[in-house]
Every structure is written in C-alpha cells, then in structure tokens.
C-alpha cells in the first residue's frame, strides 16, 4: 500500500496495528508538513546497531582460528567478522529454518569470496560437539537465556578459549553465574543503542580480579573510567528501584545487584564531588 493511500485509509490510531503501513503514513505526513528527516538522521539507528557488532567483533582475538556465533539471526556479526578477520573460520548456529539461505544470499558478493563460513541449523552449543571452535559468541539474548544455554553444555565449556557475551539487558544474573562456574571478564565494552545501554564482554576461565562488588557490573569499566559508566549506573539504579520496592527481600540477587550499583554510584560521586548524583 502506498503512502498516500495508507494515509487516507488508516486513522491516527489504526496505523499502529500495521507497522509497514504506519511507517508509510508517518513519512507521508512528515513530507506534507515539511519535516522529512534527512539521510543522516535515518541512518542513526543503523549506525548504532553496527557499532554494537563492531564492539563484539573487537573482542574476538586477531589470532583466533575459529569462532561460533550462536543465534546469528540476520548474520550481521558473521559478515563483519568475515571482513575484519579474513583468516577466521566462522560457524553460525541458528534455529530459524530459512536463516542460512537468507545469509548465503547476502554473502554472495565478491567481498565475501574468501570467507570460510559454515552455517548449522540447531540451538545452543550442542551443534558444536564435533567441531573445533575456540571462541563462542552469544549476543542479542536475555541473560537468563544465555545462562540456560551455557548450563546445558556446562561439562564442555572448558574446550573453549573464550566466550564473548552481549546480553540484551544487564540484569545482574549472568556475571554471578559465570563466577560460579569459574569464568571471569577479561575485556569489556559499554555502548548505547538508541535509548538503551548494552554491555559486551569477553570472559575466560579464571576468578574475577575485583575483590568488591564491581565484578557484578564490570570491573574493566571502572579501571578505564569509561565515559558512559556513570550514566549507565544511574540508568540501572533507576530501572531497579521499582523492583526493590515491589519484591522487597523476596529476590536476593535483585537486592545485591541494586546495592552494588548504588555503592558504585556513591563511590564515583565521592571521587568527583563537582558532579552531584542525579535524582
């Protein structure tokens, strides 16, 4: 349906029920009102998404021989790794039936001619049982889902050199689990995708170097004094305040994570009194 026809056919509320028609209506109205966004503005969400994949790809060592992207979806990370790590053997695992065919079409150009990519239909780490993989990547998943995937293959995690993790939202669940099974963060990234922060970090076998609660949030971010850290902490505290009031003492991990975030904010404010805590 074209923009003009969609604009006439759908009212202000009805277009929300049909996303594509809704986009057409909004663009048509914006053009008529003389406020059509420029190409640079329209590109911002795409650039933000790409920066997340850049952060993830930067956590894959240059000397790695093989990596597996678990749940590759549209294959953005696989394509980036094929360009930035030309000697890397890449295994993609995805449970969507037509994902492999879709990605192969997108990688049919010359720039991917030398790429070594093996696409496997499956779920979790089980399809890697007979493959030699050094690095595994789990991104775009909830922390609980990542824990479930790792826990299913817990006896076999020792065969991996590194895991690169980028959960959708930080919930204070994944890092305690990693510590309990003997894995710790060795390199970290923090970024913002539209209005939401994301963390990407590489973990390897070993104990967390931090002796305080910073390991729950990301000790590397404190060590490098990341410019987004304070804003990220405040966003976490604002998100968890209602949960504390709702659950009370019923969920210990929520209270522990909230206390760690609050303590980190207080420490940062004490070190920089000229920047008072936002309320």
C-alpha positions in Angstrom: 0.0 0.0 0.0 1.4 3.4 -1.0 2.0 6.3 1.4 -0.9 8.4 0.2 -3.4 5.6 0.1 -2.3 4.4 3.5 -2.6 7.8 5.0 -6.2 8.1 3.7 -7.1 4.6 4.8 -5.8 4.5 8.3 -6.6 6.8 11.1 -4.1 8.1 13.7 -4.6 5.1 15.9 -5.3 2.3 13.5 -1.9 2.5 11.7 -0.1 1.3 14.8 -1.7 -2.1 14.1 0.1 -2.4 10.8 3.8 -1.4 11.2 4.6 -1.1 7.4 1.5 1.0 6.7 2.3 3.0 9.9 5.7 3.9 8.5 4.2 5.0 5.2 1.6 7.2 7.0 4.3 8.9 9.1 6.6 9.5 6.2 3.7 10.9 4.1 2.6 13.2 6.9 6.1 14.3 7.6 6.7 15.2 4.0 3.5 17.2 3.8 4.5 19.1 6.9 7.9 19.8 5.6 9.8 17.9 8.2 11.1 14.8 6.3 14.2 13.6 8.1 17.5 13.7 6.3 19.5 10.6 5.4 21.9 11.2 8.3 19.0 11.1 10.8 17.6 8.0 9.3 21.0 6.3 9.4 21.5 6.8 13.1 19.7 3.7 14.4 21.5 1.6 11.8 24.9 3.1 12.8 24.1 2.4 16.4 23.3 -1.3 15.7 26.5 -1.6 13.6 28.6 -0.1 16.5 27.4 -2.9 18.8 28.6 -5.5 16.3 31.9 -3.7 16.0 32.3 -3.9 19.8 31.5 -7.6 19.7 33.9 -8.3 16.8 36.7 -6.3 18.6 36.5 -8.9 21.5 37.4 -11.7 19.1 41.2 -12.0 19.2 43.1 -11.5 15.9 45.0 -14.7 16.4 41.8 -16.8 16.9 41.4 -19.7 14.4 37.7 -20.3 14.8 34.6 -18.7 16.3 31.0 -19.7 16.6 28.1 -17.2 16.6 25.2 -18.8 18.4 21.9 -17.5 17.2 23.3 -15.4 14.3 19.8 -14.3 13.0 20.5 -11.9 10.1 24.2 -12.6 10.2 25.5 -9.1 10.8 28.2 -10.3 13.1 29.3 -13.1 10.8 29.6 -10.7 7.9 31.6 -8.2 10.0 33.9 -11.0 11.2 34.4 -12.2 7.7 35.7 -8.7 6.7 37.7 -7.9 9.8 39.2 -11.4 10.5 39.8 -12.8 7.0 41.7 -15.9 8.2 38.9 -16.8 10.7 36.8 -19.9 10.3 33.3 -19.0 11.3 30.5 -21.3 12.4 27.0 -19.9 12.6 24.3 -21.7 14.7 20.7 -20.7 14.2 17.4 -22.4 14.8 15.4 -20.4 12.3 14.6 -22.6 9.3 15.5 -20.2 6.5 18.2 -18.2 8.2 21.1 -20.0 6.3 19.6 -19.5 2.9 19.0 -15.8 3.6 22.5 -15.2 4.8 24.1 -17.1 1.9 22.3 -14.7 -0.5 23.6 -11.7 1.4 27.2 -13.1 1.3 27.2 -13.9 -2.4 29.2 -10.8 -3.3 32.9 -10.7 -4.1 33.8 -9.2 -0.7 33.0 -12.5 1.0 34.6 -14.7 -1.6 37.4 -15.8 0.7 35.2 -16.1 3.8 35.1 -19.5 5.5 31.6 -19.8 6.9 29.8 -22.9 8.0 26.1 -22.4 8.8 24.4 -25.0 11.0 20.8 -25.4 11.9 20.4 -26.0 15.6 20.1 -24.4 19.0 22.7 -23.6 21.7 26.1 -25.1 21.8 25.1 -28.7 21.1 25.8 -28.4 17.3 29.4 -27.6 18.1 30.0 -31.0 19.7 32.0 -32.3 16.7 33.6 -29.0 15.6 36.9 -27.4 16.6 35.8 -24.0 17.9 38.0 -21.7 20.1 35.6 -18.7 20.6 31.8 -18.7 21.1 29.7 -15.6 20.8 26.3 -15.2 22.5 24.6 -11.9 21.7 21.1 -10.4 21.4 19.8 -12.8 24.1 18.4 -12.3 27.6 20.8 -13.1 30.4 18.6 -15.9 31.6 18.6 -17.4 28.2 22.4 -17.2 28.0 22.7 -19.0 31.4 20.3 -21.7 30.1 22.4 -22.3 27.0 25.7 -22.4 29.0 24.3 -24.6 31.7 23.1 -27.2 29.2 26.7 -27.6 27.9 28.5 -26.9 31.2 30.7 -30.0 31.1 32.0 -29.0 27.7 32.7 -25.3 28.3 36.4 -26.0 29.1 37.2 -26.7 25.5 36.6 -23.1 24.6 39.3 -20.5 24.9 37.0 -17.5 25.3 33.3 -16.6 25.3 32.1 -13.2 24.1 28.8 -12.2 25.6 26.4 -9.3 24.8 23.1 -9.7 26.6 20.1 -7.6 25.5 19.8 -6.1 29.0 22.0 -6.1 32.1 20.1 -7.9 34.9 22.8 -8.9 37.4 22.2 -12.6 36.6 24.9 -13.6 34.1 28.0 -12.4 35.9 27.3 -14.3 39.1 26.6 -17.4 37.1 29.9 -17.0 35.3 31.8 -16.6 38.6 30.1 -19.7 40.0 31.4 -21.8 37.1 34.9 -20.3 37.1 34.8 -17.7 34.3 35.7 -14.0 34.6 35.6 -10.9 32.4 39.0 -10.0 30.8 37.9 -7.3 28.4 34.7 -5.1 28.3 32.8 -2.7 26.1 29.9 -0.4 27.0 27.7 1.4 24.5 24.3 2.8 23.9 21.8 1.6 21.3 19.2 4.3 20.9 17.9 4.8 24.5 19.3 1.6 25.9 22.7 0.7 27.1 24.4 -2.5 26.2 27.4 -4.4 27.6 29.7 -6.7 25.6 32.5 -8.5 27.4 34.9 -11.4 26.8 35.2 -14.0 29.6 37.9 -16.6 30.1 38.4 -19.3 32.7 39.6 -17.8 36.0 38.4 -15.9 39.0 37.4 -12.2 38.9 40.2 -9.9 39.7 38.0 -7.4 41.6 37.5 -8.1 45.3 34.5 -5.8 45.6 31.1 -5.8 44.1 32.4 -4.1 40.9 32.7 -7.6 39.3 28.8 -7.6 39.2 28.8 -4.6 36.9 32.1 -4.8 35.0 35.5 -4.1 36.7 37.1 -3.2 33.4 34.7 -0.3 33.0 35.8 1.2 36.4 39.5 0.6 35.6 39.4 2.6 32.4 36.9 5.1 33.8 34.6 4.6 30.9 32.8 7.9 29.9 29.4 6.3 29.8 29.8 4.4 33.1 28.1 6.9 35.5 25.2 7.4 33.2 24.9 3.6 32.8 24.9 3.1 36.5 22.3 5.7 37.1 20.1 4.1 34.4 20.5 0.7 36.1 19.6 2.1 39.5 16.5 3.9 38.1 15.4 0.6 36.5 15.9 -1.5 39.7 14.4 0.9 42.2 10.8 -0.2 41.4 11.8 -3.8 41.7 13.3 -3.3 45.1 10.0 -1.8 46.3 8.0 -4.5 44.7 9.9 -7.6 45.7 11.3 -6.4 49.0 13.7 -9.1 50.3 12.0 -11.8 48.1 14.7 -11.9 45.4 18.2 -11.7 46.8 20.0 -11.3 43.5 18.0 -8.1 42.8 18.8 -6.6 46.1 22.5 -7.5 45.8 22.8 -6.0 42.3 20.9 -2.9 43.3 23.2 -2.4 46.3 26.3 -2.9 44.1 25.0 -0.3 41.6 24.2 2.2 44.4 27.5 1.7 46.1 29.4 2.2 42.8 27.5 5.5 42.2 28.3 6.7 45.7 32.0 5.9 45.2 32.1 7.8 41.9 30.3 10.8 43.4 32.7 10.9 46.3 35.6 10.9 43.9 34.0 13.6 41.8 32.0 15.9 44.2 31.6 18.5 41.5 29.2 16.2 39.7 26.3 15.5 42.2 24.1 12.4 41.9 21.1 13.0 39.7 17.7 12.5 41.2 
